[in-house]
Amino acid sequence: MSLAETEGTAPVQAGQAAQAAGEAKMTARDANVYYGDAQALKHVDLDIGTNEVTSLIGPSGCGKSTFLRCLNRMNDVIDGCRVKGDIRLDEEDIYHPSLDVVQLRARVGMVFQKPNPFPKSIYENIVYGPRIHGMVHNKGDMDEIVESSLRRAGLWEEAKDRLEQPGTGLSGGQQQRLCIARAIAVNPEVILMDEPCSALDPIATSRIEELIDELRQNFTIVIVTHSMQQAARVSQRTAFFHLGILVEVGPTEEIFTNPKDKRTQDYITGRFG
């Protein structure tokens, strides 16, 4: 069967999405996203397992970053974007009108493709979030969070003697670890990463991948990546998107060695993408 002949096949069903996910931290059921009249995401059912790394893979424009942004309502800031369906964090509807979006984004942090430290000191980058959320009351609290966050992000030894220097003065890989430290400073439950290594060299990429593996002991992580090798290295489960449809999801090893859908196999073997 050709790729064209399989385009209309049904998306992943909820039962399959939940399979092997363990305890779900977040769930999406019948998630649809529209940019104006164009539908970018179609009837997505996906469970995000607690303390697992879930990789979202697929060709450019397939909907994986759009779905990622649904998980902390970053799509809210895009004009003309509408999200329909049921998306939950610990069984709480994150699109309920009464939900505090600021608090949601404290619980579901995000690290972007390009390192984006604030034009402030390393210290101020870390304490910015905790200060906004009322988590710190004195200098001692702030010092503790700065050290703890930088240690967890594997940056303390490199940054401890330059905390008052601008975060923008760090190398690209260090800046990305600073952004991860900034994200975890407010003690989120979920960390979303949108191609966090695409702007980094291989050595910095390796450091970030090691860090992701360490962080999943304490956080649930969802990562969008164009690199199938990266998905294979860092994730426990992988979801393959194509043309706005979640085609297949399952344990990473199975997705890469024994995919059930021909579109997944064609993408993994380089026939398209």
C-alpha angles and dihedrals in degrees: 000000000000126000090251091054092054098049094095097050117124120271122247113294124231095252092054091046091056094046113116092353093119114206108357118230093183131016134194122196123184091342113183128178127195130191100199105307095339117097111219100174125034127202098319119187113185138151121209109210121226114257092002133116111236116194121206111205136174142108123302113288094020096123103257096121090041089056092046090055090052089065095068099020095251086144087071089079094055114093113239094012117135126185121199130180136050121303119172140185111202087345092304116127104241092197095055110128092236094054117113105232092198090058091045091056090050088056094041109041127189137215115194134218095255117045106253111184115175115256088256137093121293088251093052092048089060100042096044095087098040089049093052092048094048094245096132129057104172144012091271091058091049094047090051094050092046093052094041094048095046091048092051089049091050093242105103098096092049096044107032094094095045104044092130093051121096116276087223088068092069124095118265094261092046091049090054091050088049089054089050090049089050090051095050094043090085089051098241123191096219130034119201117201121192106200092315094181103042093100095043135091120245095264093050089044090055091052092051092048091052089049092051090054091051094045095055089072087072105018140047108236132199116187131187111207138169089200113089089189089058092048089051092049102045110026137077094196131028131200120198118209127192129174092348094308127113097230101180141351132185146112107333095238091053094048091054100039104030113017115181097210123065091221090059091049092048092051095046093048092049099250089133140357 
